[in-house]
């Protein structure tokens, strides 16, 4: 079932919705366990003037891709894409953006498509006409948004370093804003006391903000935002430990990776770019008590990551990774979130993941020698590989996959849009 507030499709927004479970709304499977099955790949360049971020689904056969240019005065646009050939069916006008950081797109249950990129939010029709636009308060990029159960949008400014920067923008903390969906009027604002680099997550009307050192909770009443002053989960407690990224809300906990420093140095790959002095960790925060548990992913220094882990609540498995060292590890979850290692593999993965209830997990593996991203599908519980293929992307993806409309799925890197179909 699609999350409340979103269009009822398999994948109406990034990571499948505000819980960031990275699972298609209607479940399903790829069926790659069957003998003789493989992946057939179609790919195309995203654009000759910009880069891609993600694709989302609206009505059956309706696939939309968010793209943008770069720099301090960037623009964004949306393309409706043929789901099989990947050709562009129609394109929105170029829309005001501003400072660059990958934004987000989602299909709302009112039928509209929303984009937050740079310092602007936009509402579009399914035909990609711009219906409303608003400039957001801070001269910073706003890295995407979540749709709340009443249909309002929650967004926040990005508080980290961007490529070419050596110091953060001079703003206090981070500010969460709520926009009403009709004209994108800002109806509420609330300051969180520290900068946040990660994207927002939400469970119902509770919005979770991964700050530079703590996890915070902001509550939306339908008319105002309040910071839950009794909830602050300090996760950054080790010497040299880095900040956290996007949180997955599952099994009564928030799960995310730390050691985000170094991601602003991305130049086609994250391998070897970590600057943190402590090994990368999987962070588990109990949503009720705020208790924090840290589990080392591979025990190596120089780790870096830019995206979330994935959790299988039925099998009680979590998969975490360290992009700086090229390691992916599967863990078993006990009731407290303390984990035991199931398997570990050398895989140069850096993107978000895609998980099917069947236990099939979609990852990427960047081949530095050939400068080619590969896609692989593995068993989430054992790490066994079912299929592998080149995606056509010459750069490592740090972006978002999405399921297709059948036994297929899509991958987006900055350079390349890829469709993989089981044959």
N, C-alpha and C positions, 0 to 999 in steps of 0.2 A: 504493500500500500504506500502510495506517495505521501510525504509529510504534509500535514495540514498547512494550508496557505499556498502550496505549490500546485502546479498543473499536474493532473493525474496521468503521468507517463512513467516509463521505467527509470528515467534519469532527468528530472526537471531542473536540477542545479548541481553545482560542483560537489563531488563526493557523494552524490545521491541525495543530499539534504543537510540540514543544520547539525545533525548528530555526527556527520562525517563517517558513516559506517562503510562507505565505499562498496555497497551492495546494491544491485538493481532492485527497484521497488517491488517487482513481481517475482523476484527470485530467479529461477531458471538455472540452466547449466549450459556449458559449451559441449560436453560430451566427448572430450578429448581422451578420456580413459579407454575408449573403444579402439581396438587394434586397427592400424592402418589409417587413422585420422591424422590430418596435418592442417597447417594454416596456409591459406591463400591470401596474398597481400596485394593491396592496391594503395598507391600513395601519390601525393601531389605536393608541390611547393605551396606553402601557406599563402605567400604574397611576394611580389617583387618590391614592395614599399614598406613592409612591416612584418610583424611576427604574430603567431597565434597564441592563444591561452587555453581554450577548452571548447568542447562542443556539448550541447544539451539537447534533449528531446522535448517536443511539445506533443501535438497530435500525431497519430500514426504516420510515419514517413516524413515528418517535419524535423529536420536537423539543423541547428543553428551553431555557428562558430563565431567566437569573439576574437577580434584582431586589434592590433594597435601599432602605432609608430613609436619612436623613442625620443629621449631628450626631455627638456623642461617644459616644452610646449607641445606635447604629444597629442595625437587624436586617436580615437577608437572608432571602430565600425563593426557591424554584424553582417555575416553572410548566411543566407539560407543555402544549404548544401544538399545536393542529391545524395541520398544515403548509400547508394551503390557506386556510382561513377565518381563521386566526390566533386563534380563540377559545381560551380556557383550558379544557383538559380536566380537569386536576386541579392542586392546589397543595399544596406542602409546608407544614408548620407554619412560623411565623416562628422564625428561628434567631438565637441570640446573635451579636452582631457586635462593637460597640464603635466606636472611632474610624473615621471614614469615609474610604475611598478605594476606587475600583472594584476588586473582587476578581476571582475567576475560577472557572470550572466546567469539569469534564472528565468524560468517560465512560471508565471503567477497563476493562481487559480481563477483570476479574473480574465484570463486570456492574453494579457499583455506580457511582453518580454522586458526585463529590467537589466540595466547595465550600470555598474559602478566601476569607474576607471579614472585614475588621476584625481582631480579635485571635483569631479562632476558625477552626478547620477542622472540616468535617462530612462524614460519609459517609451517603449516602442510597440507598435501594432504587430500582429503576426506577419503583415506584409512589409514590415520594417520601416514604416513611417514613424518619425519622432513625434510623440504626443506630449511629452513634458520633459523639462530639463531643469536641474538645480545645481548651483555652485555650492559645494560643501564648505564648512567654515574655515578650515585650516589650509594654508598653502603647502600641502603635502599630498602624496598619493593616498587614496583610500583603497585598501586592498580587499575588495569584494564586500559581501554582505550576507546576511541571513534573512529569510522571510519568517516572521513570527505568526503564531496561530490566527491572529486577528487580521492578517494581511499586511500589516506594516512591515517596513524594512528597517533592519538595524545594521549600521556600518560604523567603521572607526578608521582613524588615520593610522598610517604605517610609521612606526617609530624607529626603524633601523637604518643602517647605512645602505645607500644605493650605489651602483657602480660609479666610480670616479669620486666618491665622497670620502673624506677622512675624518669627518665629525658629523654627529647627528644634527638635524634641524633643531633650532632653539625654541622648543615648545615644552610646556609642562605636561608630563605624563602622556596619556592618550585619552581622547574624548570619544565616547560612544554617542551616536546620534540616531534618532528614530525618525523615519520619513513616512508620512501617510501615502498610500499607493496611488491616489487619484492625480494629484498635481505635484507630488514629491515635496510638499511643504514639510519643513523640519518642525516636529511637534514636541520633541524632548531632546535634552542633552545632559550628559553626565560624565564628569571627569573621573578617570581611574588614575591613581596616584603615580604610576610608573609607565614608561613607554612600553608599547607592545608591538612586536614584529609579526607574530602569528595572526592568522585569520580567525574571525569569531566562530564560535560554536554555540549551539543553543539547544536546550531541552525544554519544550514548552515555551513559556515566557521568561525563562531564566537564561541569560546570555553569559557565556563564560569567556573571559579574557585572559589569555596567557601573557602575563607581563614579563619583563626582563628577568625577574627573580621569583615571582609568585603567581599563582592562579587566583583570579578574582571573579566574583559573581555580581552581575548587575541584573536587577529585576524590573520587568516592564509590567505596570499595572493596567495598561490600556490608556493611561493618560499621562503617566510620569515614569521616569527611570530613577531607581534608587540603587546606590551601591550598598551591597550587603556588608556592613561594617564588621559583622561578626565572623566573616568568612575570608580568610586570607591563607592560602596554602603555600608556604615557602618551600620551593623545590631546589633552589640554587644554593647549596650548602657546602660544596666541595671546592677546594682551592683550584682555580683555573677553569672551573665549569662554565659552560656557555649558556646562552638564553634558549628558551624553548620555542617550538613551532606549533602548528595547528593541533588541536586536541580532538580526539575521538571520544564521544560519550557513549559508554557501553558498560553493562554489568554494574551500574551504580558508581562508575568511576570515570575520571578523565585520564586518557592515555596520550602521551606525546613524547617526542624526542627532545633532548637538550643539545647543546653544542652547535648552535646556529651560526656562531661567528665564522666568517670566511666565505659565506655564501655570496656576498656582494662581489667577490673576486671571480665568480663564474665566468669562464671564457670557453664555453663549449663542453666543459666537464667539471665536476666537483672533486674528482680524484686528486688527493694530495693537497687540498686547499685548507684543511682544518688548522686552526690556530689554538684550540683549547688544550690545556696541559693535563687534563684528566680524560680518561676514556669516555666515550659516548655512552649515554644511559637511556633506557626506556623508563619514563616517568609514569607512575601510577598515583593518582590523587583520589582519595575517597570523597565522593561528592557530598556526603552528609557530614563527616567528621573533619575533612581536610587533611587526614593522615597521608603522608607521602612515603612511597617506596621507590627506590632507585635500583635498577638492575642493569649491569654492564652488558652491552650488546656483543662486543668482541674482545674487550680488554686492551685494545690498542690505542696509543695516543695519536693525536693528529686527526681525530674524527671530525666530521662535519655532516650536517643534514639540513634539508630545507622543507621537509614535508612530514606527514604523520605516519604512524604505524597502522596496522590493520588488526582487528580482533574478530575471531570467530566464536560467538558466545555459546554455540551448541557444542562444538568440539573443545571448548575452553583452551583455545590456542591464540597467541598473539605473535605476529611477525613484525620484527623491528629491523632496522638497517643502519649502516654507517657508510655514507657515500664517500667520505674521505679515504676510507680504507678498502672500500669495495667488498663489504661483508653483509650478508643477509642472514638473520637468525630467527628460528622459530622456537617459541617457549610454551610450556604448559602453564596455565593459570591456576593457582590455588585460591581458596575463598578470600584471602587477604590481598591478593594481587602479587604475592611473592611468587616468582616464576622459576621453573626448572627448564634447562635447555633440552629441546627435542632434536634439533638439527641446526647446522650452520654451513653456509656455502659462500664461496667467493663469487659474488655477482656485483657488477658495477651498476647498481640501481640507484636512482635519485628522484624519480617521479612519485606522484601519488599511485596507489595500487587499485586494483579492481578485484573484488572477491565475490565468488558465486557460492550459494548455499551447498552446492555439490562438493565443496572443498577445493575447487579449482581457483587458483590465484594467478592473476596476470601481473608480471613484472617486466622490467626492461634490463638489459645488460649491454653496456657500452663497450665496444671493441675499439680500444685506443689505437691499435696498430692499423686497422683498416679505416678508422674514423667513421664507424657505422654503428648505429643503435640497433640492437636486436630485441625482439620481444620473446618472452618465454612464458609458458603456462606450467605451473608446478602444483603438486599436491600440498595443501597448506599444513598438513599434519606430519608429513614425512620429508618434504623437500624434493620428492621425486619429480623429474622433469618429464612432461608429456609432449611438449612441442616447442619449437624454436624457429624463428625466421627473421630475416633482415627487415627493418621497418622503412628503409630508404632515407632515414634522417642522418645527416652527417654530424649532428651534435647530440649530446646527451639530454634527454628530456628531464626537466624539473617541474613538469606541468601535470595535466589531468587526463586520465583515460575516461572512457564512457562505454557502456554496453551499447550494442546495436539493437535492431528491432527483431533479431532472431538469434542464430548461433554465430554472432559476429560481435566485434567491438572496435572502438576507435582509440587511437593514440594521437596526442598532439605534442610536438616539440616546437621550439621557437621557429624552426624552419619548415616543418613537414607535418602534413595531415595524413594519417595512415588508417586504412580499414583492414582488419584481419577477419577472415571468415573460415570456419571449420569446414573442411572438405574431406 
